[in-house]
Amino acid sequence: MSKSVIKFKNVAKHFGSQTIIEDLSFDVAAGEFITILGSSGSGKTTTLKMINRLIEPDAGTIEINDENIENIDLIELRRNIGYVVQQIGLFPHMTIEKNIATVPELLEWDLKDIKARVIELMDLVKLPYDQYGQRFPKQLSGGQQQRVGVARALAANPQIMLLDEPFGAVDAITRKELQKQIKAIHEELAGKTFLFVTHDINEAFYLGNKVMIMDEGKISQYDTPENIVKAPKTAFVQELLDTVYEEGALWGALK
Ligand SMILES: Nc1ncnc2c1ncn2[C@@H]1O[C@H](COP(=O)(O)OP(=O)(O)OP(=O)(O)O)[C@@H](O)[C@H]1O
């Protein structure tokens, strides 16, 4: 088995008197693409944010490369973790080139290396540098801006990518296109570990080599898409799958 990159051990999180996560344990191996699926409020975003310490757990430990993240310098930790959210957060007054170069510039990379990295990443997300490098975010579509967000998160070559509903705000056709691209990017960047939060069951089962299904702060099932479909473990998982089967039946009837 591949080496574990992320390990949750009996993690708990409360907000005030509300228990969001009671006792969460799981492992993610190097190079996996994990999708986290679940109903609203089930703790998906909280789980993701505990990995880059935007949220601190109240109990338990989280390890990255077998080291408790509390013992890793915060800047070092976040440099190793790319983070993409739905509300993109590109800097509006900066060109696309400058947006992608933010972290390498902070790290004081050589100017030549920064430019080469920007060109490489813009190629990767299919926004050629010559055409898009000097544009500003508002001159791109929502889907293109999301791709810049992915490129920016990859700039310093992190080992882990956290993606929180990154394609939540785009239309269905663009979303499908972005899903294909992120899958290809993950395959091309062999060895990088992706954790991707989504509400969308189709997206979760298409992208994840493993899907983590969360319900009320607990893992209902964490397995390959095939195993989940073959043997749903809880009524909640079955209910989720039924939504897809019902949709299939609807479209079948319309044809
Ligand atoms: N900073 C906070 N203070 C208080 N409660 C919070 C805070 N952040 C999250 N919560 C609560 O924790 C619960 C889980 O939130 P979380 O964002 O992790 O869920 P989620 O599964 O990502 O939901 P969604 O799919 O709607 O984004 C929710 O009930 C939310 O209201």
The ligand as an SDF file (V2000), in Angstrom:
LIG
                    3D

 31 33  0  0  0  0  0  0  0  0999 V2000
  -17.1760   29.1900   12.5080 N   0  0  0  0  0  0  0  0  0  0  0  0
  -18.2920   28.5280   12.8160 C   0  0  0  0  0  0  0  0  0  0  0  0
  -18.9820   28.8240   13.9280 N   0  0  0  0  0  0  0  0  0  0  0  0
  -20.0960   28.1450   14.2630 C   0  0  0  0  0  0  0  0  0  0  0  0
  -20.6050   27.1180   13.5580 N   0  0  0  0  0  0  0  0  0  0  0  0
  -19.9600   26.7750   12.4450 C   0  0  0  0  0  0  0  0  0  0  0  0
  -18.7800   27.4460   12.0080 C   0  0  0  0  0  0  0  0  0  0  0  0
  -18.3470   26.8670   10.8580 N   0  0  0  0  0  0  0  0  0  0  0  0
  -19.2290   25.8790   10.5960 C   0  0  0  0  0  0  0  0  0  0  0  0
  -20.1960   25.8200   11.5330 N   0  0  0  0  0  0  0  0  0  0  0  0
  -21.3030   24.8610   11.5780 C   0  0  0  0  0  0  0  0  0  0  0  0
  -20.7410   23.5700   11.4610 O   0  0  0  0  0  0  0  0  0  0  0  0
  -21.5700   22.7200   10.6930 C   0  0  0  0  0  0  0  0  0  0  0  0
  -20.7510   22.0760    9.5880 C   0  0  0  0  0  0  0  0  0  0  0  0
  -20.3230   23.0750    8.6910 O   0  0  0  0  0  0  0  0  0  0  0  0
  -19.4880   22.7300    7.3890 P   0  0  0  0  0  0  0  0  0  0  0  0
  -19.2640   24.0090    6.6680 O   0  0  0  0  0  0  0  0  0  0  0  0
  -18.3150   21.9240    7.7540 O   0  0  0  0  0  0  0  0  0  0  0  0
  -20.5050   21.8120    6.5910 O   0  0  0  0  0  0  0  0  0  0  0  0
  -20.4950   21.3330    5.1050 P   0  0  0  0  0  0  0  0  0  0  0  0
  -20.7360   19.8810    5.1410 O   0  0  0  0  0  0  0  0  0  0  0  0
  -19.2620   21.7970    4.4170 O   0  0  0  0  0  0  0  0  0  0  0  0
  -21.7630   22.0720    4.5390 O   0  0  0  0  0  0  0  0  0  0  0  0
  -22.0320   22.7530    3.1320 P   0  0  0  0  0  0  0  0  0  0  0  0
  -22.0950   21.6170    2.1780 O   0  0  0  0  0  0  0  0  0  0  0  0
  -23.3530   23.4230    3.3260 O   0  0  0  0  0  0  0  0  0  0  0  0
  -20.9110   23.7040    2.8500 O   0  0  0  0  0  0  0  0  0  0  0  0
  -22.7260   23.5680   10.2160 C   0  0  0  0  0  0  0  0  0  0  0  0
  -23.8200   23.3120   11.0510 O   0  0  0  0  0  0  0  0  0  0  0  0
  -22.2390   24.9990   10.4000 C   0  0  0  0  0  0  0  0  0  0  0  0
  -23.2950   25.8560   10.6720 O   0  0  0  0  0  0  0  0  0  0  0  0
  1  2  1  0
  2  3  1  0
  2  7  2  0
  3  4  2  0
  4  5  1  0
  5  6  2  0
  6  7  1  0
  6 10  1  0
  7  8  1  0
  8  9  2  0
  9 10  1  0
 10 11  1  0
 11 12  1  0
 11 30  1  0
 12 13  1  0
 13 14  1  0
 13 28  1  0
 14 15  1  0
 15 16  1  0
 16 17  2  0
 16 18  1  0
 16 19  1  0
 19 20  1  0
 20 21  2  0
 20 22  1  0
 20 23  1  0
 23 24  1  0
 24 25  2  0
 24 26  1  0
 24 27  1  0
 28 29  1  0
 28 30  1  0
 30 31  1  0
M  END
$$$$
